[in-house]
């Protein structure tokens, strides 16, 4: 999956989350798309931060580089142990 497509999926996940569950849905994104994220970040010029930045969720949040990068990485790590209910 390409960087832009993953960015769009992240944006949908984030925008669809209740206000008090935004970070949980960032982690859930990492769980749902762990394999696609791993494959995408092996491509030249792609990184988790670039996916976050491309998603647009940082524009209104004023986030620093590693704010959600860690959360997505947590989700990617958890993916081998858990499956989303939905």
DSSP file (Angstrom, degrees, kcal/mol; ACC not computed):
  #  RESIDUE AA STRUCTURE BP1 BP2  ACC     N-H-->O    O-->H-N    N-H-->O    O-->H-N    TCO  KAPPA ALPHA  PHI   PSI    X-CA   Y-CA   Z-CA
    1    1 A X              0   0    0      0, 0.0     2,-0.1     0, 0.0     0, 0.0   0.000 360.0 360.0 360.0 139.1    0.0    0.0    0.0
    2    2 A X     >  -     0   0    0      1,-0.1     4,-2.3     4,-0.0     5,-0.2  -0.327 360.0-109.9 -78.9 159.3    1.3    3.4   -0.9
    3    3 A X  H  > S+     0   0    0      1,-0.2     4,-2.5     2,-0.2     5,-0.2   0.898 116.7  50.2 -54.3 -47.5    2.1    6.2    1.6
    4    4 A X  H  > S+     0   0    0      1,-0.2     4,-2.2     2,-0.2    -1,-0.2   0.886 109.8  50.3 -64.1 -39.4   -0.8    8.4    0.5
    5    5 A X  H  > S+     0   0    0      2,-0.2     4,-2.0     1,-0.2    -1,-0.2   0.904 112.4  47.0 -66.5 -40.9   -3.3    5.6    0.8
    6    6 A X  H  X S+     0   0    0     -4,-2.3     4,-2.3     2,-0.2    -2,-0.2   0.891 110.2  54.0 -65.7 -38.9   -2.1    4.7    4.3
    7    7 A X  H  X S+     0   0    0     -4,-2.5     4,-2.3    -5,-0.2    -2,-0.2   0.904 108.5  49.1 -61.1 -41.4   -2.2    8.4    5.2
    8    8 A X  H  X S+     0   0    0     -4,-2.2     4,-2.3     2,-0.2    -1,-0.2   0.904 110.1  50.4 -66.0 -41.1   -5.9    8.6    4.0
    9    9 A X  H  X S+     0   0    0     -4,-2.0     4,-2.3     2,-0.2    -2,-0.2   0.874 110.7  50.3 -64.4 -37.4   -6.7    5.5    6.1
   10   10 A X  H  X S+     0   0    0     -4,-2.3     4,-2.8     2,-0.2     5,-0.2   0.920 109.5  50.8 -64.5 -44.0   -5.1    7.1    9.1
   11   11 A X  H  X S+     0   0    0     -4,-2.3     4,-3.0     2,-0.2     5,-0.2   0.908 111.2  47.6 -60.7 -43.7   -7.1   10.3    8.6
   12   12 A X  H  X S+     0   0    0     -4,-2.3     4,-2.0     2,-0.2    -1,-0.2   0.915 112.8  49.2 -64.0 -44.1  -10.3    8.3    8.4
   13   13 A X  H  < S+     0   0    0     -4,-2.3     4,-0.5     2,-0.2    -2,-0.2   0.927 115.9  43.3 -60.4 -46.0   -9.5    6.3   11.5
   14   14 A X  H >< S+     0   0    0     -4,-2.8     3,-1.0     1,-0.2    -2,-0.2   0.934 115.0  47.2 -67.4 -48.3   -8.6    9.5   13.4
   15   15 A X  H 3< S+     0   0    0     -4,-3.0    -1,-0.2     1,-0.2    -2,-0.2   0.807 111.1  52.7 -66.2 -29.6  -11.5   11.6   12.2
   16   16 A X  T 3< S+     0   0    0     -4,-2.0    -1,-0.2    -5,-0.2     2,-0.2   0.550  90.5  98.1 -83.2  -7.5  -14.0    8.8   13.0
   17   17 A X  S <  S-     0   0    0     -3,-1.0     5,-0.1    -4,-0.5    -3,-0.0  -0.559  83.8-105.3 -82.9 143.2  -12.8    8.3   16.5
   18   18 A X    >   -     0   0    0     -2,-0.2     3,-2.3     3,-0.1     4,-0.2  -0.308  39.6-105.3 -58.7 152.9  -14.6    9.9   19.5
   19   19 A X  G >  S+     0   0    0      1,-0.3     3,-0.8     2,-0.2    -1,-0.1   0.842 120.3  47.0 -52.5 -40.9  -12.8   12.9   20.9
   20   20 A X  G 3  S+     0   0    0      1,-0.2    -1,-0.3     2,-0.1     4,-0.1   0.385 112.0  51.7 -86.3   5.7  -11.5   11.0   24.0
   21   21 A X  G <>  +     0   0    0     -3,-2.3     4,-1.9    -7,-0.1    -1,-0.2   0.154  69.9 112.4-124.1  17.7  -10.4    8.0   22.0
   22   22 A X  H <> S+     0   0    0     -3,-0.8     4,-1.4     1,-0.2     5,-0.1   0.922  81.1  46.0 -59.0 -47.5   -8.2    9.6   19.3
   23   23 A X  H  > S+     0   0    0      1,-0.2     4,-2.1     2,-0.2    -1,-0.2   0.890 109.5  55.0 -66.7 -38.7   -4.9    8.1   20.5
   24   24 A X  H  > S+     0   0    0      1,-0.2     4,-2.4     2,-0.2    -1,-0.2   0.880 108.0  49.9 -60.0 -37.3   -6.5    4.7   20.9
   25   25 A X  H  X S+     0   0    0     -4,-1.9     4,-1.9     2,-0.2    -1,-0.2   0.765 105.4  56.1 -75.1 -24.8   -7.5    4.8   17.3
   26   26 A X  H  X S+     0   0    0     -4,-1.4     4,-1.6     2,-0.2    -2,-0.2   0.920 111.0  44.8 -67.2 -43.7   -4.0    5.8   16.2
   27   27 A X  H  X S+     0   0    0     -4,-2.1     4,-1.8     1,-0.2    -2,-0.2   0.913 110.9  53.9 -64.2 -42.8   -2.8    2.7   18.0
   28   28 A X  H  X S+     0   0    0     -4,-2.4     4,-3.1     1,-0.2     5,-0.2   0.876 103.9  55.9 -59.8 -38.9   -5.6    0.7   16.4
   29   29 A X  H  X S+     0   0    0     -4,-1.9     4,-2.4     1,-0.2    -1,-0.2   0.926 106.2  51.0 -57.6 -45.3   -4.4    2.0   13.0
   30   30 A X  H  < S+     0   0    0     -4,-1.6    -1,-0.2     1,-0.2    -2,-0.2   0.860 112.7  46.5 -60.9 -36.0   -1.0    0.5   13.7
   31   31 A X  H >< S+     0   0    0     -4,-1.8     3,-1.0     2,-0.2     4,-0.2   0.950 114.3  46.1 -69.7 -50.4   -2.6   -2.8   14.6
   32   32 A X  H 3< S+     0   0    0     -4,-3.1     3,-0.2     1,-0.2    -2,-0.2   0.858 125.1  29.8 -61.7 -38.4   -4.9   -2.9   11.5
   33   33 A X  T 3X S+     0   0    0     -4,-2.4     4,-3.0    -5,-0.2     5,-0.2   0.025  78.3 124.9-115.6  26.0   -2.2   -1.9    9.0
   34   34 A X  H <> S+     0   0    0     -3,-1.0     4,-2.5     1,-0.2     5,-0.2   0.912  78.8  44.1 -53.9 -49.7    0.9   -3.3   10.6
   35   35 A X  H  > S+     0   0    0     -4,-0.2     4,-2.3     1,-0.2    -1,-0.2   0.909 115.3  47.9 -65.8 -41.9    2.0   -5.4    7.5
   36   36 A X  H  > S+     0   0    0      2,-0.2     4,-2.6     1,-0.2    -1,-0.2   0.888 112.3  50.2 -65.7 -38.7    1.2   -2.6    5.1
   37   37 A X  H  X S+     0   0    0     -4,-3.0     4,-2.5     2,-0.2    -2,-0.2   0.912 109.9  50.2 -65.5 -42.9    3.1   -0.1    7.2
   38   38 A X  H  X S+     0   0    0     -4,-2.5     4,-0.7    -5,-0.2    -2,-0.2   0.929 113.9  45.3 -60.5 -45.2    6.1   -2.4    7.4
   39   39 A X  H >< S+     0   0    0     -4,-2.3     3,-0.8     1,-0.2     4,-0.5   0.918 113.5  49.7 -65.0 -43.6    6.1   -2.9    3.6
   40   40 A X  H >< S+     0   0    0     -4,-2.6     3,-1.4     1,-0.2    -2,-0.2   0.892 107.0  53.8 -64.4 -40.3    5.6    0.9    2.9
   41   41 A X  H 3< S+     0   0    0     -4,-2.5    -1,-0.2     1,-0.3    -2,-0.2   0.622  98.4  64.3 -75.1 -10.1    8.4    2.0    5.2
   42   42 A X  T << S+     0   0    0     -3,-0.8    -1,-0.3    -4,-0.7    -2,-0.2   0.656  86.4  92.4 -80.4 -16.2   10.8   -0.3    3.4
   43   43 A X  S X  S-     0   0    0     -3,-1.4     3,-1.6    -4,-0.5     2,-0.1  -0.505  94.8 -93.7 -76.8 146.8   10.3    1.8    0.3
   44   44 A X  T 3  S+     0   0    0      1,-0.2    -1,-0.1    -2,-0.2     3,-0.1  -0.355 107.2  12.9 -60.9 132.5   12.7    4.7   -0.3
   45   45 A X  T 3  S+     0   0    0      1,-0.2     2,-0.4    -4,-0.1    -1,-0.2   0.461  99.3 113.7  84.4   1.1   11.4    8.0    1.1
   46   46 A X    <   +     0   0    0     -3,-1.6     2,-0.3    -6,-0.2    -1,-0.2  -0.874  32.4 156.4-110.3 140.0    8.6    6.6    3.2
   47   47 A X     >  -     0   0    0     -2,-0.4     4,-1.9     1,-0.1     5,-0.2  -0.957  54.0-105.4-149.3 165.6    8.4    6.7    7.0
   48   48 A X  H  > S+     0   0    0     -2,-0.3     4,-2.5     1,-0.2     5,-0.2   0.920 121.6  53.4 -59.5 -43.4    5.7    6.6    9.7
   49   49 A X  H  > S+     0   0    0      1,-0.2     4,-3.0     2,-0.2    -1,-0.2   0.902 106.9  51.1 -60.5 -41.1    6.2   10.3   10.2
   50   50 A X  H  > S+     0   0    0      2,-0.2     4,-2.4     1,-0.2    -1,-0.2   0.864 109.5  50.9 -65.5 -34.8    5.7   11.0    6.5
   51   51 A X  H  X S+     0   0    0     -4,-1.9     4,-1.4     2,-0.2    -2,-0.2   0.932 112.6  46.2 -65.7 -45.4    2.4    9.0    6.6
   52   52 A X  H  X>S+     0   0    0     -4,-2.5     4,-0.8     1,-0.2     5,-0.6   0.944 114.3  47.6 -60.9 -48.3    1.2   11.0    9.6
   53   53 A X  H ><5S+     0   0    0     -4,-3.0     3,-0.7     1,-0.2    -1,-0.2   0.884 111.1  50.9 -61.7 -40.2    2.2   14.3    8.1
   54   54 A X  H 3<5S+     0   0    0     -4,-2.4    -1,-0.2     1,-0.2    -2,-0.2   0.756  99.3  67.2 -68.6 -24.3    0.5   13.4    4.8
   55   55 A X  H 3<5S-     0   0    0     -4,-1.4    -1,-0.2    -3,-0.4    -2,-0.2   0.785  99.0-133.1 -70.0 -26.6   -2.7   12.4    6.6
   56   56 A X  T XX5S+     0   0    0     -4,-0.8     3,-1.0    -3,-0.7     4,-0.5   0.361  74.5 116.2  91.3  -7.2   -3.3   16.0    7.6
   57   57 A X  H 3><S+     0   0    0     -5,-0.6     4,-0.5     1,-0.2     3,-0.2   0.726  72.0  58.7 -69.5 -18.3   -4.1   15.1   11.2
   58   58 A X  H 3>>S+     0   0    0     -6,-0.5     4,-2.0     1,-0.2     5,-0.6   0.689  86.3  78.0 -82.3 -18.0   -1.1   17.1   12.4
   59   59 A X  H <45S+     0   0    0     -3,-1.0    -1,-0.2     1,-0.2    -2,-0.2   0.914 105.8  28.9 -60.5 -45.6   -2.3   20.4   10.8
   60   60 A X  H  <5S+     0   0    0     -4,-0.5    -1,-0.2    -3,-0.2    -2,-0.2   0.637 120.3  56.2 -89.1 -13.9   -4.8   21.2   13.6
   61   61 A X  H  <5S-     0   0    0     -4,-0.5    -2,-0.2     2,-0.0    -1,-0.2   0.720  88.3-141.2 -92.3 -22.3   -2.9   19.4   16.3
   62   62 A X  T  <5 -     0   0    0     -4,-2.0    -3,-0.1     1,-0.2     2,-0.1   0.896  38.3-179.1  61.7  40.4    0.5   21.2   16.1
   63   63 A X      < -     0   0    0     -5,-0.6    -1,-0.2     1,-0.1     2,-0.1  -0.395  25.1-126.1 -78.8 148.1    2.1   17.8   16.8
   64   64 A X    >   -     0   0    0     -2,-0.1     3,-1.5     1,-0.1     4,-0.4  -0.446  38.3 -93.4 -83.5 166.5    5.8   17.2   17.1
   65   65 A X  T 3  S+     0   0    0      1,-0.3     4,-0.4    -2,-0.1     3,-0.2   0.818 120.3  36.4 -51.9 -42.0    7.5   14.6   15.0
   66   66 A X  T 3> S+     0   0    0      1,-0.2     4,-1.3     2,-0.1    -1,-0.3   0.383  85.3 100.9 -99.8   5.7    7.3   11.7   17.4
   67   67 A X  T <4 S+     0   0    0     -3,-1.5     4,-0.4     1,-0.2    -1,-0.2   0.947 103.1  12.6 -57.4 -54.5    3.9   12.3   19.0
   68   68 A X  T  > S+     0   0    0     -4,-0.4     4,-2.4    -3,-0.2     5,-0.2   0.570 112.4  79.6-100.8 -10.9    2.0    9.7   17.0
   69   69 A X  H  > S+     0   0    0     -4,-0.4     4,-2.2     1,-0.2    -2,-0.2   0.931  96.5  47.4 -59.3 -44.8    4.9    7.9   15.5
   70   70 A X  H  X S+     0   0    0     -4,-1.3     4,-2.4     1,-0.2    -1,-0.2   0.895 109.7  53.2 -63.0 -40.8    5.4    6.0   18.8
   71   71 A X  H  > S+     0   0    0     -4,-0.4     4,-2.1    -5,-0.2    -1,-0.2   0.911 109.9  47.1 -63.5 -42.8    1.7    5.2   19.0
   72   72 A X  H  X S+     0   0    0     -4,-2.4     4,-2.4     1,-0.2    -1,-0.2   0.906 111.4  51.7 -65.9 -40.5    1.6    3.7   15.5
   73   73 A X  H  X S+     0   0    0     -4,-2.2     4,-2.1    -5,-0.2    -2,-0.2   0.885 107.1  53.3 -62.8 -38.1    4.8    1.7   16.4
   74   74 A X  H  X S+     0   0    0     -4,-2.4     4,-2.6     1,-0.2    -2,-0.2   0.941 110.1  48.3 -59.1 -46.5    3.1    0.4   19.5
   75   75 A X  H  X S+     0   0    0     -4,-2.1     4,-1.6     1,-0.2    -2,-0.2   0.895 109.0  52.3 -60.8 -41.7    0.2   -0.8   17.4
   76   76 A X  H  < S+     0   0    0     -4,-2.4     4,-0.4     1,-0.2    -1,-0.2   0.884 112.0  46.6 -63.4 -37.7    2.5   -2.4   14.9
   77   77 A X  H >< S+     0   0    0     -4,-2.1     3,-1.0     1,-0.2    -2,-0.2   0.908 112.1  49.8 -69.1 -42.5    4.1   -4.3   17.7
   78   78 A X  H >X S+     0   0    0     -4,-2.6     3,-2.8     1,-0.2     4,-1.9   0.743  90.1  83.6 -67.0 -23.7    0.8   -5.3   19.3
   79   79 A X  T 3< S+     0   0    0     -4,-1.6    -1,-0.2     1,-0.3    -2,-0.2   0.776  84.0  57.9 -55.0 -29.6   -0.5   -6.6   16.0
   80   80 A X  T <4 S+     0   0    0     -3,-1.0    -1,-0.3    -4,-0.4    -2,-0.1   0.628 116.3  35.0 -75.9 -10.9    1.2   -9.9   16.4
   81   81 A X  T <4 S+     0   0    0     -3,-2.8     2,-0.3    -4,-0.2    -2,-0.2   0.645 117.1  41.1-114.3 -22.5   -0.7  -10.4   19.7
   82   82 A X     <  -     0   0    0     -4,-1.9     2,-0.4   -51,-0.0    -1,-0.1  -0.862  55.7-152.8-130.7 160.3   -4.2   -8.9   19.2
   83   83 A X        -     0   0    0     -2,-0.3   -51,-0.1    -3,-0.1    -3,-0.0  -0.996  31.8-109.9-129.7 137.6   -6.9   -8.6   16.5
   84   84 A X        -     0   0    0     -2,-0.4   -56,-0.0     1,-0.1     0, 0.0  -0.355  17.9-136.6 -63.5 146.1   -9.4   -5.7   16.2
   85   85 A X              0   0    0      1,-0.2    -1,-0.1    -2,-0.0     0, 0.0   0.845 360.0 360.0 -71.2 -34.6  -13.0   -6.5   17.1
   86   86 A X              0   0    0     -3,-0.0    -1,-0.2     0, 0.0    -2,-0.1   0.416 360.0 360.0-102.1 360.0  -14.4   -4.6   14.1
